[in-house]
Amino acid sequence: MTEEEYILAHSDAEPDYLALINRKTHLKMINPRMMSGHLQGRALSMFCSMIKPERILEIGTFTGYSALCMAETLSETGVIHTIERDDELEDFIMENFELSGLATKIKLHIGDAIDVIQKLDDTFDFVFIDGDKREYADYYDAVFPKVRNGGFILADNTLWDGKVLKNVSSNDSQTIEIMRFNDKIARDNRIEKVMLPLRDGLTIIRKK
Ligand SMILES: C[S@@+](CC[C@H](N)C(=O)[O-])C[C@H]1O[C@@H](n2cnc3c(N)ncnc32)[C@H](O)[C@@H]1O
């Protein structure tokens, strides 16, 4: 048994509808590894159960897996906005939201995250950044004024397969930009932060 198998055997199972979306994503998408998956999905759900956000924003929907993990914890009045740039994913995402029974809690925005964030007239308790790694610092700056004091921002893939620890070539823009984001977060004294080695690195940020 691998460490991951042991961890999953001692954590909650994926709800059936998420296991189905996980399978569909592996069957139909070229890069299914982008999906949060079982362990990180249960962690996102647990964080939301702890924080009890009413208004959530996600940058990077992909097939809807992580949006649903967060949506499952929302109260009757809670809502999650999730932004996806690739309009070819829209039908697949909506199909997944419908089969989950949680569609009424989720507002999908097809478009570029920076444009959509600027148009959203809302304040958020919890933000999950999981879009283009080269744009993390821009997402952070765009969303920060819309996060309430005491609210949380989670950023995924902040270890970027361990590449942030190595000498990177000057044309590896994703690694360079993740490193720039990590350094920016480390220096920012408006926030508390902790980086967890969960899956590909998950940074938890709390706005003071
Ligand atoms: C890693 S995947 C998201 C995975 C998903 N959050 C999950 O955990 O299952 C990143 C997604 O962000 C989308 N994306 C990239 N840049 C974006 C942008 N500027 N605005 C909106 N979506 C973007 C990509 O098309 C892709 O579907």
The ligand as a Gaussian input file, in Angstrom:
#p B3LYP/6-31G(d) Opt

LIG

0 1
 C       -5.776000      23.403000     -12.438000
 S       -7.205000      23.666000     -13.375000
 C       -8.446000      23.918000     -12.140000
 C       -8.789000      22.652000     -11.400000
 C       -9.988000      22.742000     -10.500000
 N       -9.956000      23.904000      -9.635000
 C      -10.031000      21.520000      -9.637000
 O       -9.370000      21.518000      -8.588000
 O      -10.654000      20.525000     -10.007000
 C       -6.986000      25.314000     -13.985000
 C       -8.137000      25.850000     -14.805000
 O       -8.001000      27.277000     -14.845000
 C       -8.424000      27.737000     -16.101000
 N       -7.813000      29.064000     -16.314000
 C       -6.525000      29.345000     -16.619000
 N       -6.338000      30.675000     -16.702000
 C       -7.532000      31.257000     -16.423000
 C       -7.990000      32.596000     -16.346000
 N       -7.166000      33.637000     -16.571000
 N       -9.281000      32.840000     -16.047000
 C      -10.125000      31.798000     -15.815000
 N       -9.768000      30.492000     -15.870000
 C       -8.483000      30.224000     -16.159000
 C       -7.925000      26.657000     -17.056000
 O       -8.639000      26.695000     -18.285000
 C       -8.165000      25.379000     -16.254000
 O       -9.405000      24.793000     -16.567000

